Amino acid sequence: MGMALLLTLLLCSGLGFLPPAAAAAAAVGGSYVTVSTSSFAVSSTCVDDSPGRAASPRNGTSAVLRLAHRHGPCGPAKASALGAPSLLDTLRTDQRRAEYIQRRVSGAAAAGAGLQLAGSKSATVPANLGFSIGTLQYVVTMSLGTPAVTQTMEVDTGSDVSWVQCKPCPSPPCYSQKDPLFDPTRSSSYSAVPCGGPACSQLGLYSSACSGGQCGYVVSYGDGSTTTGVYSSDTLTMTGSDALKGFLFGCGHAQQGLFAGVDGLLGLGRQGQSLVSQASSTYGGVFSYCLPPTQNSMGYLTLGAPSSTSGFSTTPLLTASNDPTYYIVMLAGISVGGQQLGIDVSVFASGAVVDTGTVVTRLPPTAYSALRSAFRAAMAPYGYPSAPATGILDTCYDFTRYGTVTLPTISITFGGGAAMDLGPSGILTSGCLAFAPTGGDSQPSILGNVQQRSFEVRFDGSTVGFMPSSC
């Protein structure tokens, strides 16, 4: 990305956040936050007390769906019964996803294409997504077909093609899922997409061999997981009063990999196959989500939104020209304990991918080193004993002897002046600083879901907005 554009983004007018309202378990005071260690415990009880903005549409052109953590008590029962993966296993799969995203977005710079403001030229999305499906953590419940059949689907801003598991699954057999399998023969509104039609051609490298005149699709993931079947059309019912007729999705007849417990995947990427694009005539291409702050609480996914960005701190949306699926913004700086870190702005020139599927935020090594040093220095006066590193997380503490813990605040700033002032749940995960380095300063950052929790994150095609304390 050219330095002129970078400076333009950084100098654009915009307001950052005031510090978010203190959570019930925390007390915010200036540059530090004190939190009860009991808030770190994982509860087995679902707390469904989402605020009013999540409980009902905000106007006549919004559809609001409840969003839950896949492995928490609010998530699908079968996924919970299978047990959550260990933190170490999660971090391993998270690293594979992060490395793939970084390779794809870095490829634009290597080819000399760089990043453009949203709306500039596009390119073909690769067929092999290259990351582990096991990192996806958040699910919504919709219904498909006529009569409507409930489907619990993982949401992913890094995918475009949506799919559900369908009858029949001759080989390999269908995996165990929460809801009844979708049977296309029992839906009066179902139709297979014909080969050679525009919808089939739009699949590009996701297309598979035709069979019986029906358009085939295939999506492969980096951990070896695959889904293949018939590209199809049916009615997608999002709420009791919101339905999308002719929704294009993959009717998966052969799945292999880490899919157990959920019924499919909902693609929220930026290409034509995604739900966001298909519903744009109704909802204007605008959507937002609020990832729940804990595994036992609820968030929401909203399609459509008020035209005003009041209450949101916004930053320009950028596009990686060789892989335009991703939502990319420009980081501008980081502060710890109210002190801005001395990181040269050029370190962030490769942009940052806003991603629901990546768990912890990745920063260029220069930026991460500065953050880690400042965080450790701010923690040192409290004398908390260190704990062994956990996978890619190298700054960990043992809080078992403490009833409360005091943490320095961390704020992430973006081009245009937007900022995210992180709460305790966005700073630590399992007692470790929830950030990790990329493979090099030339690689893009990734804003992971730990840091996004409790913020409403809004996308409107030209900007990305952040509103704190929203779920």
Secondary structure by P-SEA (a helix, b strand, c coil): ccaaaaaaaaaccccccccccccccccccccbbbbbcccccccccccccccccccccccccbbbbbbbccccccccaaaaaaccccaaaaaaaaaaaaaaaaaaaaaaaaacccccccccbbbbbbcccccccccccbbbbbcccccbbbbbbbbbccccbbbbbccccccccccccccccccccccccccccccccccccccccccccccccbbbbbbbcccccccccccbbbbbbccccccccbbbbbbccccccccccccbbbbcccccccccccccccccccccccccccccccccccccccccccccbbbbbbbccccccbbbbbbcccccccccccccccccccbbbbcccccbbbccaaaaaaaaaaaaaaaccccccccccccccccccccccccbbbbbbbbbbcccbbbbbcccccccccccccccccccccbbbbbcccccccccccccccbbbbbcccc
